[in-house]
Amino acid sequence: MKEQTLYIDDMVCYRCVMAVERILEEADWRVLEIELGYVRTLSPADNAPLQGISDALRNVGLRLRQDGHNLVAQVKGVVIEYVYDDLATTDIPLSEIIVRQVELSYSYLSRHFSCSEKRTIEEFYQLHRIERAKRLLFQTNINIKAVAKRLKYKSPGHFSASFRKLTGETPSGFRAKGDYKPRPIDKL
């Protein structure tokens, strides 16, 4: 058996993690560690072919990255996990959390992300925050102050201003309208 790290594009949630784990186990690969964007494995043979795994991943909307590290997928995974984790700390800036997880300098990651995605990490983060805000406003009755807190805004006013800037409407106006169709988080 040979240890390998596989980098996988478009892993954005824990269902993706479960799908990757299932695909690898069905192909007799042993999963050592799995996170959004990559998996450390033991292959069943030293030169185990990756084509079957690549095809199976493609069938569930994921893509095996053949060129090694996928820093963009790792950064996206950290950002999405942070946005959807209500218990994540706000004592540590998101940039520091990204640096700790990916183990590269933020300036390097930021340049690489911007060149690859044609948007900044901050823009990606804000897009996901607002999408989650829309879901919370549409699917729950929690008040705007609680939504702001869950999304780690400094104040409800800051949340409302950001929401209005990015959507053109206030959070309460959006909620009152009541016509929202959730967007898949891997398509934002």
N, C-alpha and C positions, 0 to 999 in steps of 0.2 A: 504494500500500500504506500502511496505517495501523498504527502500533504500538499494541497494546492489552495490558493485563494482565488475565488471566482468573483468577478465584479459584474453586477447585474443592473441594467438600466431600468428605470420606472418602478422600482420597489418603493412604495410610498406608505404602506400600511402593514399592520400585522397579518392581514389576510394574505398579503404578498409573501411575507415571511413563511407562513404556513404552506403556501403553494410551492415555494422553492424547496422547502424542507421535504415535502411529500415527493416532489419530482426526483430529488436527489436520492432519497431513500428507496424509491421504486427502482432506481438504476443501480442500487447497491453501493452508493457512495455514503460514507459516514460523515455526518455534520458535526464539526467540532465547535463552531461558533457561527452565529448568523446574526446579522444586523441589516438595517435598511441599506441597500447598495452593495453588500458583499457577503460572501460566505466562505469560511475556512473549512476545508473538507479533507477527508482521506479518500482518494480514488480507489476503486477496486483493483486496479492494475497500474503499473508505472506509466504506461502510455495509453490510458483509458481515453477513448474518443469522446469528444465533447459535442459532436453533431447531434446525437439523440437528445442530450440535455438542452442544447440550444433550440432544437425544434419544439420540445415540450414546453420550454419557457415561452417561446413565441406564441404557442397555442393559448397561453393564459395572459397574453398581453405584456410579457416581459422580454428583455433582450439580454443575452449574454454578451458582455463586452469583451472583445478579443484583443484589445490593445492595452491590457493591464489596468492600472488604477482608473477608476472613474470617480474623480474628485467631485464632479458636479452631482452625481447621484448620492454620494456620501453627504454632501452639504445639504442637498434637498431633504434627505432623510432626517438629518438633525433638525432642520427648520420645521418640518412637518410634525415630527415627534414633539417638539417644543410647543408648537401651536395647539396641538390636541391633548397635551398633558396638563390637566387642570392643577396638578400638584407641583409642576415644575417651578423651581425657584426663580424669583425675580431679583435676587441679590447678586446674581452673576449675569453680566451682559450676554446676550445671545452670541455675540462675536467670540467671547471667551469660551463659551460652551462648544462652539464649532471648532475652535482651535484645539481644545482638549480632546475632542472626539476624533478629529481628522489628523491631528498631530503635525500640522504645517502652519506657517504664519498666515495670519488673516489677510495681510496685503496680497500675498501670493494667491490664496484661495479666492479672494475677491476679484483680482484681475482675471484669473482663469475662468471663474464663473461668468463674469461679465462678457468675456470674449466668446465663450461657448453659448451662452443663453441669450445674449443681446439684451440683458437686463441685469440689474444689480441684485445681490443677495437681499438687500433691504427691500427692494421692490417685490421680490419673490415672497419674502416674509409678510409684507403688508397685504399682498394679494390673498395669501392663505388666511391671514387674520380676518380680513373682511369677509371672505367666503364662510369661514366658521361663524363669524358674527351673524351673517345672514341666516345660516342654519339655526343658530340658537334663537334668533328673533322670530323665525318662522315656525320652528318646531316646539318651542317651549313658551312658557309664560313668565320666565324669570325676568326681573326688571333690568333696565338698561345699565344701572350701576353694577349689578351682578355680572352682566355680560362683559362689561368693561374690565372688571376684576379678573374674570376667567381668561380673558385675552391679554392680560398683563399690561393694560394701559395704566398710566399714572393717575388718571382721573376720568370720570364719566364725560366731562367736557372735552378732554383730549380725544377720547374714543369717538364721541359724536362728531367732532370736527374732522377727524380722519375718515370716518364713515361717509360723511357728506362730501368730502373732497374726492373720494374714490368712487362713489356711487351716484352723486348728484342729489341725494335725498337724506333726510335725517333717519336715524334708527327707528324712531316712533312712526314716522311716515311710511317707512318700508314695511314695518310690522302691520300697520293699519291697511296697507294695500293688499296684503295677503296673497300675492301671486308670485311665488318663488319656485323655480325649478333648480334643485341642487345640481351643481357641476361636479363631475368626478375630480377628486383632488389630484390625480395624476395628469389631468388635462389643463391645469391652471398654469 
